[in-house]
Amino acid sequence: MNLSQKLKKMPDSPGVYLFKKNKSVLYIGKATSLHDRIKSYFGDDLVLRRGPKITKMMELVDDIDWKETDSVLEALILEANLIKKHNPSANTIGKDNKSYNHVVITNEEYPRIILVREHDLQHKENLGFDIKYQFGPFPYALQLKEALKIVRKIFPFRGEKDLGPRDLNKKKIKSGLNVELGLSPDFSVVLKSDYNKTVRSIKMFFEGKKESLLKKLEKDMKDFVKKQEFEKADKTKRQIFALSHIQDIALLKEQNISEGNRIEAYDIAHMSEKNRVGVMTVIEGGMIKTSEYKKFNIRSVGGGDTGALKEILERRFAHDEWRMPKIIIVDGGKAQKNIAEKVLSDFGYKISVVAVTKDEHHRARGFLGNSEIISKNERDILLANSEAHRFAIKFHKQKRRKEFI
């Protein structure tokens, strides 16, 4: 089956896709709809949606494979596992960005399941716990947090701040809210052996072994029935049903937002030319995405605010693994707009730039840019710009405070 024939047979279901050249994997991605996502790589606006790196890669692609999953949650996990296995040249996860997250299972008597950033994994001695199993990296923090919420409803686990039996006995306090909500085991009634089974189930799920996990749970359920442990059998039955009918509506919503209209806003803050910093804020699908905000300590000397803006834009667009925006917002006037457009041109991007001009009280006075884009996105442009100003001032104050101390 050639490439064009495969494109016609793409399913409209969640899954993971692999772009190949001479049977070598170039790129791996996940999708809510394999049909829609893969089709988007063959549109005329690919350079705007994905950037020049992906555009060049698509010129090499001569084959596509995909694997359907029963849910977006499983696609998220399968994507991470396949990237780790194949290490595709066009996937830069874990190479440049130290904010990616991993799911870790701690090496404790009653293990915890915790999210740990890539940067922190490079200094394991400072974590305060040993790691037994590690999964990832996962590039989208909000999606991963939603994924863990879903897993936790099926297999209640001890989280980062949940106390174990020894802690409870020592401190003589209640188990906590997560126990009351059924998200963490009540160790006053849950046996250590049963909790270890739960941890093994979570491990199998994050290894992408759902089918094997289902068979194991079915066997466990039958064993419980034989032993007349009907409460455990009923609990296992509910876990089997939940795994077979994963409800990941929240994850679907997050996925759709991340594929929506993305606006990035930039601002600079300093005091008397000292402690100059820059920030990037993000609005996607009309929603603030604080998980994707970025801070930049300005390295260059001289050049003022336009020089600082040039630096942070160059550093930002060096990360072509980050999602590309549809609109760039800068704080200032014609000079800021011109420098942003020059940086984008140097990188080969055609992204609309809007400058938000201010009055003497730093209130929005007007806009410079495409009038049609401004009229369609005015609310989000102002929101992104306001967030950038707030975030820049906050970061600048933090830096000044540290220097003072």
N, C-alpha and C positions, 0 to 999 in steps of 0.2 A: 504494500500500500504506500503510494507516494505522499508527499507533504500535502498537496491540495486535497487529496482524498481524505486524509486524516482530519483536516480542518473541517470538513463537512460532517464528520462523525463525532465531533466533540460533544460530550453530554452536558446538559444543563443541571449540574449537580456540584456539590463541594468536592474539593480534591486538591491534588498537587500535580504540577506540570513540570516537565523537564525538557529544556531546549538542548539539542545535541548537534554536534558537527563530527562526522566520521565516527559515530558511536560514542564519542567523548562528551560528557555532560558539561555544557557551558553555563547553564543557569537553572535554578530551581525556584519555583514560587508556589504560593497557595492561592486558592480562589474560592469565593462563595459559589460562583458559577464558572466552571471550567470553560464553557462555551463563550461566555461574554469576556472573560479575562484574556484568554488566548487570542480571541478575535481582535482585542484592543491593540495587540502588538503589531497588527498588520494595517493600522490606520495611518492616515496622512500626517497626523499630529503626534507621532510617536516621540519625536525629539523634544516636544514640549512636555509630554506626559512622563517620559522616562529619562530623557537626557541623551547626550551624544554617545555615551559609553554603551548603553543598551541598544541604541540605534545601530552602532557599528557591529555589535554582537549579532543582531538580527540579520545582518547581511551575510553572516557565516552559517546561520542555522539551516540544516538540511533535513532535520527530523525532529519530531515532537512525540514525547511519550507522556502519559498521564496516569494517575491512579485515583480512582474515585474513593471518597470516604463517606461515611454515614452522616457526618456532621462537620461543621466548620472547626469545632474543637479538635477533632481528630486530624483535620488537615493542618492545623497549626502545629500539632505535635509531629506529624509525619514530615512536614517541611523541615523542621529543625533537625530531625534524625537523618534525613537524606542529605542535607547540606553538610552535616558533620561527617557522613560517610563518604560523599563524593568530593567535597571541597571544591565546588565549581569555580572556575576562574572569574566569572562575572558576579559572583556573590561575595560581597565584602563583609558579611556579618562577622563580627568579632575581631576584625583586623585593624580597623581604624577607630571605631566608636566604642569607648569604654563604658557607656551607659547601658548597654544591652544587659538583659536579665537572664539568669539561670534559675532553674528550680533545683534545689538541693535537698537531700534527705540526710539529716545529721546522724553522726555515729554516736548515738546515746542509748541508754537503756530503754528510754521511751522516745524514739526519734521524732524530731520536728520536721515539718515540710516548710521550707523558707525560700523566699525570693532573694537572690544575691546578685548584685551588679558585677559586671565583668571586671571593673576596676578593683573592686574589693577582693575578687578571687585571686588577683595578682599579689595580694598581701594576706594570705590565709592565716598567717600567724596572728593577725589582729582581729579575726572574726569572733573569737571566744568560743568556738566549737569546732569539732572535726567533721569533715564531710565523708559520708559513706557512698552516696550516689549523687551524680550531677547530670542534669539534662539542659540542653540549650546549645548555643545562645538563641534567645527569642528577641527580635528587634522591636516589637511593639508592646510596650509595658502595659498599657491599658487592656489590650486584648489578653495578655497573659494573666493579669489579675482577674479578669472576668472568667478566664478558663479555670483558674484555681478555685474560684467560688463554685463553679459547676461541679468540679471534681470533689470538692469538700462536702457538698450536699449528698453525694453518693457514698463517699468514704470519709466520714468525719475523722479529721486528723488533728494532732497537736501542732498549733501554729507557733510562730516566733515568740510570742509573749505569753502563750498558754503554759501554765505550770504543770509539772509532772507530779506523780504521787508523793515522792520524797519532799518536793517543795511544799506541797499542801500540808503534809504532816508537820514539817518544820515550822511553817509560818502560821499554821492553824487558821487558814482562811478558806473561803468558798472557792469552788472551781472556776467561777467566772461566767461571763455572759455567753461566751461561745458554747459552753456546756449546756446552758439553758436553752440555747437556740438549736442544739443538736449538731453543731458544727465541729465540736471537739469532744473526745470521749470523756465520759464520767469515770475516772479511774477508781472511784470507790466501788464500782460494780463491774467495770470492764477488766477482764483478765489480761495479763501481759501477753500471753500466747495469742489471744484474739486480736489484740492491737497489732502485734507483729504480722498477723495475716493481712490486716488492713494496709499496713505499710508495704507489704509485698505486692498487694493488688495495685496500689498507686504506682509502684515501681514498674510493674508490667504495663500499666496503661500508658505511662510516659515513654516506655520503650516501644510503643506502637503495637503491643501484643494483645489487642482487645479480644480477638477470637479465642486465643488461648486462655485469657482471663475468664471469659464467659464459660468455657468448658470447665475450668477449675471451680468456678462458683456453683455451677450446676452439680458438680460432683459433691462439693461441700454441702449443698442444700439436701441432697439425697442422704448423705451421711448423718446430717442433723435429724432428719426425719426418722431414720433407723434407730438413732439413739433417743428418740422422742424429745429432742430439744427443739420444740416447735417454735419457740420465740426466735431462736437463731435462724431456723429454717425460713421463717417468714421474712426476717430482715434480709437474708441473702436473696430471697425471691424478689424483694423490692429493688435490691441492688442490680440484679440481672435485668429487670424491666427498665430501670433508669439508664443502664448502659446501652440497652438495645433501642432506647427512645430518648437519646440525649436532647435536652431542651436548651438550646444555646441561642435563644432569641436576643439576649443582651450582647452576645458575641457577634451575632449577625448585624445588630445595630451599629456596634463599634466598627465592624468591617466596612459597612456602607458609608459611615462617616469618613473613614480614612481614605475612601475612594472618591470623596466629594470634592467640591471646589476648595482649594487650599490657598490661603493668603498668609504671607509672611511679612511681618513688620520689623523694622530695625530702628534702634535709637542709640544715642551716645550720651553718657553722663560724665561730668567731671566738676571739679571746683578749682578755679584759678589754674586751669591746665594740669592739675594734679589728679592722680588716681583715675585716669581716664579709662572707662569701661564701655563695652557695647553689649547689646542683647538682641536676641531674635525671639519674637513671639509668633504663635501660630493660631489661626482660625480655620477650621475645616467644617464644611457643611453648616456654617453658621454658629459653630460651637467652639469655645475656648479649649485648646489642647495644651494644658500646662505641662504635660509629660514630655512635650517636644520643645519646650522653651530652651534656649541656649544662652550661656554667658560667655563673654569674650573679654579677657584681660588684654588691653591694647599693648602690643609689643613695640610698635614703631614710635619713633620720636619725631615730633614736628608734623606738619601737615594739617593740624587742627582737626575739626570734626569731619571734614570731607576725607582727609587722609585716614582717619580711624574707620569711617564707613567703608572706604575702599578695602582696608585690611580685613574687616570682619566678613565682608561679602566674598572676598577671595578665599578666605578660610572656610566659609560656609560651602561655597560651590566646589571646593576641592573634595567635598564629601558627596560624590555622585551616587552613593548608596542611599542617601536620604531622599525622601519623596520630593519631587519637583513642585514648586508652587505655580499657580496660575497667575498670581498677582504679587508684586513686591511693593511694600509700602515703606517710604522713607520719610523721616521727619525733617522738614526744612523746605528749601526752595529749588530753584533751577540748578544750582551747583550740585546739590545732593542727588537730584534726579539724573543729571548728566553723568556723574561718577558711577552711579548704579548701572546705568545703561551701558557704559563703557565696559565695566567688569563683566556684565552678562554677555556682551558682544565678544569679548576676549575668550570667554568660555564656550562660545557657540550657542548660547541660549537666546531664544526669542520670547521673553517674558515681559508682560506689561508692567511698567513702573509708574506708581502714583506717588507724588510728593504732597504731604499735608503741610500747608503753610500755617503759621501761628501768629497771633497778635502778641502784644507786649506782656500779656498775662498767660502766655503759652496755651491759649485756647484756639481750637481749629478755626481758621479764617477762610480757607479755601483749598482748592486742589489744583495740581498740575498733572495732566495726563489725559488719557483717552476719555472723552466725556461720556461715551456710551458705557464703558466699563465702570466709570465712577457712579453713574446714575443707577446702574443695576446692583452695585455692591456697596453703596455709601454707608449703610449701617455697619457692615462687617469691616470696612476700611477704617471707620472711626473707632470701632471697638479694638481692632488690632493695634492701631496707633496709640490709643489710650493705654492699652496693656503694655506696649513696648515702653512708653514713658514711665509708667508706674514701676515696671520691672527693672528698668535701668537705674532709676533713683534708688530703689531698694538695694540693688547690687552695689551701687556706688557707696551707699552708707555702710554696708557691711565691710567693704574694703577699707574705708576710712577708719572704721572702728578697730579692725584688726591691726592696721598700721599704728594707731594710737596706743593700743595695748602693747 
